[in-house]
């Protein structure tokens, strides 16, 4: 799967969240109807907060399965 943007980061803690975004998209599964080209998405992931408390972030972009 190709993501745009390629990397997702928590702006507060500078933690790479890309793998969490990919996992959330895998959990959603592939779209039922095939349509060529990138598809928009929105997922909610949790940043562990680097010891200062976990918080949720909404990540948006496009994916090209």
C-alpha positions as CSV (number, residue, x, y, z in Angstrom):
1,X,0.0,0.0,0.0
2,X,1.3,3.4,-0.9
3,X,0.3,6.3,1.4
4,X,0.3,10.0,0.8
5,X,1.7,11.5,2.8
6,X,4.3,8.7,3.2
7,X,4.9,9.4,6.9
8,X,2.6,10.3,9.8
9,X,4.0,12.0,12.9
10,X,2.6,13.2,16.2
11,X,3.2,17.0,16.1
12,X,3.4,17.2,19.9
13,X,5.8,14.3,20.6
14,X,7.4,13.8,17.2
15,X,6.6,10.1,17.3
16,X,6.3,8.2,14.1
17,X,2.7,7.0,13.7
18,X,3.0,5.6,10.2
19,X,2.8,1.9,11.3
20,X,-0.3,2.6,13.4
21,X,-1.9,4.3,10.3
22,X,-1.0,1.2,8.2
23,X,-2.4,-1.2,10.8
24,X,-5.7,0.8,11.0
25,X,-6.1,0.7,7.3
26,X,-5.4,-3.1,7.2
27,X,-8.0,-3.5,9.9
28,X,-10.5,-1.7,7.7
29,X,-9.8,-4.0,4.8
30,X,-9.8,-3.4,1.1
31,X,-12.5,-1.3,-0.5
32,X,-15.4,-3.4,-1.8
33,X,-15.6,-1.7,-5.2
34,X,-12.5,-1.4,-7.3
35,X,-11.6,2.1,-8.5
36,X,-8.2,2.8,-10.0
37,X,-6.1,5.5,-8.4
38,X,-5.6,6.8,-4.9
39,X,-8.5,6.6,-2.4
40,X,-9.0,9.1,0.5
41,X,-9.0,7.8,4.1
42,X,-9.3,9.0,7.6
43,X,-8.2,6.9,10.7
44,X,-7.9,7.6,14.4
45,X,-4.7,6.3,16.0
46,X,-3.3,6.6,19.5
47,X,0.0,8.3,20.3
48,X,1.5,6.9,23.5
49,X,2.7,10.4,24.4
50,X,6.3,9.5,25.4
51,X,5.3,9.1,29.0
52,X,3.2,12.2,29.2
53,X,-0.1,10.5,28.5
54,X,-1.7,8.9,25.5
55,X,-3.9,10.9,23.1
56,X,-5.8,10.2,19.9
57,X,-5.0,11.8,16.6
58,X,-7.0,11.8,13.3
59,X,-4.8,11.0,10.3
60,X,-6.0,11.7,6.8
61,X,-4.5,11.1,3.4
62,X,-4.8,8.9,0.4
63,X,-3.8,5.3,-0.2
64,X,-3.2,3.4,-3.4
65,X,-3.8,-0.3,-2.7
